[in-house]
Amino acid sequence: MKKAILALAAALTLAFPQAGFADAAPGDVIITLGENLKENEKNSILSEMGNPENPLIITVSNSEEHKYLGNYVPKATIGTRAISSSKITIEKQGSGLEVSTKNIDWVSDEMYLNALMTAGVKDATILVTAPFAVSGTAGLTGLLKAYEVSSDEAIPEEVKQVANEELVKTAELGDEVGQENASALMAKIKEEISKNGIPQTEDEFRQLIERAAADLGITLTEEQINSLIALFNRMKDANIDWNSVGQQLDKARDQISNYLKTEEGQGFLQSLREFFAALWNAIVSFFR
């Protein structure tokens, strides 16, 4: 349930048009392995992944992590070893993305989903794992590398950089205002851009960001606003297909609407009602 909801939420933060694994077919498996795994750790991870037959295996180095994340993530967070690994199973068209993780303590599910969508990946089941608790940056870098290798289609360097910057800045903003709020704000801004065109000046960006935040009841600091202005300024120069962004936002809304009409979705809504009822009762009891 959690993963399904996260997948839908992440769809709302899509930043780049999707291309998909051009040469991959449903059922194909791509595995990325951290370069610094010991042999027994590698074997254990492959066993955890079900020892798939004839997978495409890609190695991820620590230098690649620093190349694509070093401008946005502290070096200590990335570390000196590439450990986290991933398994990507290609699903049939329209299946959507689903991510599960094990022993990953810094990169969230939403960040992985965003990275995949940013790179143009869709319709896949993803497992990101490690033999012990790690940040997960090698897994993130590996997923982007897997797209390029399996589809034989290079992602422009400026797109990789702005995509990674968006992921990290959204996560950092989420630490301050809540991940749900950060994701909703990014989606709101992108929706406005897809409808009305991308702003051309910093003042126009500021007005858009402040208006979106006010609509969502989110209070941003001057530093946060300036950070978002800088990010979207760089996105402006990355040749993003904003029409595609708007279509993906509409698709995500349809997915959520359809999900909530299902028996599972109704059960999820009921569990939310029960949770908030219990929370309210606890608050009332505290003041008695």
C-alpha atoms as one frame of an Amber mdcrd trajectory, in Angstrom:
protein
   0.000   0.000   0.000   2.714   2.477   1.017   4.695   1.864  -2.157   1.639
   2.251  -4.384   0.755   5.593  -2.819   4.369   6.749  -3.060   4.456   5.840
  -6.737   1.398   7.994  -7.396   2.761  10.836  -5.305   6.060  10.746  -7.120
   4.269  10.958 -10.456   3.155  14.431  -9.421   6.778  15.587  -9.252   7.689
  14.547 -12.795  10.106  17.000 -14.395  11.110  15.517 -17.730   9.388  13.708
 -20.626   9.397   9.921 -20.481  11.097   7.724 -23.060  11.190   4.358 -21.350
  13.662   1.460 -21.752  13.801   1.534 -25.547  15.320  -1.920 -26.059  13.882
  -3.705 -23.015  10.811  -5.939 -23.004   8.425  -6.887 -20.167  10.107  -9.419
 -17.901  13.654  -8.242 -18.669  15.811  -7.641 -15.598  18.580  -5.075 -15.165
  20.787  -5.238 -12.069  23.153  -2.531 -10.839  25.849  -3.501  -8.350  28.018
  -1.218  -6.237  31.634  -1.595  -7.312  32.915  -1.992  -3.750  30.751  -4.930
  -2.748  32.697  -7.920  -1.440  32.153 -11.169  -3.312  30.031 -12.698  -0.538
  27.958  -9.487  -0.330  27.421  -9.512  -4.079  26.300 -13.142  -3.984  23.958
 -12.400  -1.092  22.358  -9.481  -2.956  21.914 -11.531  -6.140  20.278 -14.245
  -4.031  17.967 -11.658  -2.449  17.038 -10.554  -5.954  16.033 -14.113  -6.812
  19.089 -14.926  -8.949  17.306 -13.922 -12.177  18.358 -15.632 -15.411  20.449
 -13.656 -17.894  20.109 -10.218 -16.286  21.910  -7.196 -17.677  24.401  -6.375
 -14.908  25.838  -2.867 -14.565  28.579  -1.811 -12.142  28.439   1.566 -10.387
  31.596   3.249  -9.106  32.030   5.727  -6.262  33.551   8.224  -8.696  30.301
   8.151 -10.695  28.360   8.915  -7.519  30.513  11.962  -6.832  30.314  13.075
 -10.470  26.530  13.315 -10.512  25.725  14.062  -6.875  28.847  15.820  -5.606
  27.503  19.308  -6.338  24.348  18.723  -4.294  25.144  16.147  -1.604  27.899
  16.431   1.033  30.887  14.219   0.225  30.521  12.507   3.592  26.977  11.446
   2.662  28.133   9.917  -0.610  31.097   8.287   1.120  34.079   6.526  -0.422
  32.506   3.202  -1.453  29.745   2.269  -3.882  27.635  -0.325  -2.065  23.898
   0.061  -2.732  22.540  -1.964  -5.631  19.281  -2.296  -7.517  17.125  -4.672
  -9.522  14.873  -3.309 -12.251  12.181  -5.572 -13.696  10.532  -4.206 -16.829
   6.735  -4.415 -16.668   4.070  -4.144 -19.358   3.034  -0.745 -20.639   0.817
   1.183 -18.234   1.914  -0.748 -15.137   3.565   2.267 -13.535   6.561   2.383
 -11.230   6.955   0.697  -7.863   9.982   0.919  -5.563  10.946  -1.025  -2.457
  14.134  -0.593  -0.443  16.206  -2.435   2.138  19.029  -0.988   4.265  18.782
   2.437   2.556  18.820   5.255   5.111  19.216   8.526   3.156  17.689   8.271
  -0.326  13.928   7.953   0.016  11.533   5.965  -2.154  10.256   9.248  -3.583
  13.762  10.262  -4.607  14.325   7.001  -6.456  10.966   7.296  -8.204  11.713
  10.876  -9.170  15.113   9.903 -10.559  13.571   7.182 -12.690  10.863   9.464
 -14.052  13.350  12.246 -14.641  15.489   9.849 -16.689  12.440   8.789 -18.669
  11.872   5.395 -17.051   8.357   4.012 -16.609   6.563   0.703 -16.118   9.064
  -1.058 -13.870   9.362  -2.709 -10.474  12.449  -1.580  -8.569  14.307  -3.022
  -5.599  17.143  -0.980  -4.091  19.154  -2.827  -1.478  22.450  -3.130   0.369
  24.035  -5.682   2.704  24.012  -3.105   5.542  22.681   0.419   6.153  24.016
   2.880   3.554  22.969   6.231   2.103  21.778   4.685  -1.161  23.515   7.106
  -3.533  25.116   4.281  -5.537  21.636   2.862  -6.124  20.411   6.235  -7.343
  23.357   6.674  -9.696  22.980   3.092 -10.879  19.338   3.536 -11.842  20.219
   6.468 -14.076  23.146   4.566 -15.568  20.930   1.532 -16.163  18.622   3.594
 -18.353  21.468   4.768 -20.566  23.046   1.329 -20.953  19.834  -0.625 -21.521
  18.248   1.879 -23.899  21.492   2.870 -25.639  20.342   6.456 -25.281  22.553
   8.999 -23.545  20.957  11.431 -21.117  22.358  14.942 -21.734  24.735  16.020
 -18.981  22.729  19.156 -18.197  19.599  17.033 -17.753  21.388  14.670 -15.356
  22.656  17.580 -13.313  19.371  19.458 -13.048  17.514  16.201 -12.338  19.818
  15.321  -9.463  19.657  18.883  -8.172  15.856  18.770  -8.198  15.805  15.477
  -6.296  18.186  16.670  -3.619  16.610  20.109  -3.209  13.135  18.598  -2.945
  14.394  16.188  -0.299  16.099  18.995   1.613  12.966  21.136   1.424  11.012
  18.108   2.620  13.199  17.955   5.721  12.030  21.480   6.546   8.376  21.597
   5.438   7.526  17.886   5.153   8.058  15.608   2.163   4.383  15.672   1.211
   4.362  19.475   1.228   7.592  19.669  -0.774   6.307  17.239  -3.400   2.951
  18.999  -3.624   4.652  22.381  -4.026   6.869  21.125  -6.845   3.843  19.598
  -8.576   1.839  22.808  -8.180   4.611  24.927  -9.679   5.063  22.549 -12.606
   1.334  22.422 -13.231   1.220  26.214 -13.474   4.170  26.216 -15.856   2.585
  23.532 -18.051  -0.595  25.594 -18.297   0.770  29.117 -18.559   4.335  28.723
 -19.816   7.622  28.988 -17.987   8.462  32.363 -16.383  11.279  34.285 -18.013
  12.463  36.452 -15.128  13.404  35.826 -11.496  10.582  38.098 -10.368   8.051
  36.023 -12.332   9.476  32.836 -10.809   9.214  34.364  -7.332   5.567  35.312
  -7.859   4.762  31.822  -9.107   6.515  30.060  -6.209   4.988  32.332  -3.568
   1.517  31.944  -5.071   1.814  28.148  -5.227   3.059  27.984  -1.643   0.224
  30.231  -0.424  -2.367  28.070  -2.209  -1.021  25.026  -0.370  -0.688  26.781
   2.991   3.100  26.392   2.999   5.323  29.088   4.492   8.707  29.408   2.792
  11.770  31.284   3.984  13.587  33.726   1.716  16.410  31.203   1.401  14.013
  28.451   0.308  12.368  30.715  -2.267  15.736  31.746  -3.712  16.826  28.124
  -3.887  13.692  27.193  -5.853  14.124  30.187  -8.156  17.669  29.054  -8.938
  16.502  25.481  -9.575  13.675  26.424 -11.928  15.931  28.893 -13.714  18.204
  25.976 -14.563  15.218  23.850 -15.567  14.225  26.623 -17.955  17.441  26.034
 -19.886  17.110  22.216 -19.940  14.574  22.041 -22.802  11.857  20.379 -20.745
   8.653  19.440 -22.563   6.217  21.181 -20.218   3.232  19.933 -22.227   4.331
  16.398 -21.365   4.657  17.427 -17.730   1.056  18.649 -17.712  -0.143  15.409
 -19.296   1.683  13.355 -16.668   0.137  15.426 -13.890  -3.313  14.752 -15.348
  -2.480  11.060 -15.635  -1.356  10.934 -12.002  -4.619  12.530 -10.864  -6.561
   9.937 -12.851  -4.529   7.139 -11.264  -5.230   8.433  -7.773  -8.938   8.921
  -8.533  -9.258   5.416  -9.957  -7.314   3.900  -7.070  -9.549   5.493  -4.458
 -12.590   3.947  -6.162 -11.212   0.423  -5.709 -11.812  -1.786  -2.698  -8.184
  -1.397  -1.681  -8.438   2.385  -2.019 -11.569   2.510   0.098  -9.795   0.451
   2.724  -6.927   2.914   2.675  -9.327   5.840   3.185 -10.958   4.018   6.086
  -7.579   3.406   7.691  -6.844   7.137   7.396 -10.168   7.967   9.076  -9.398
   5.557  11.899  -5.917   6.986  12.318  -7.101  10.586  12.604  -9.954   9.559
  14.905  -7.466   7.836  17.191  -5.170  10.843  17.048  -8.011  13.210  17.961
  -9.070  11.002  20.868  -5.496  10.982  22.144  -5.337  14.799  21.999  -8.679
  15.153  23.804  -7.576  12.684  26.495  -4.360  14.641  27.046  -6.295  17.782
  28.034  -8.795  16.065  30.357
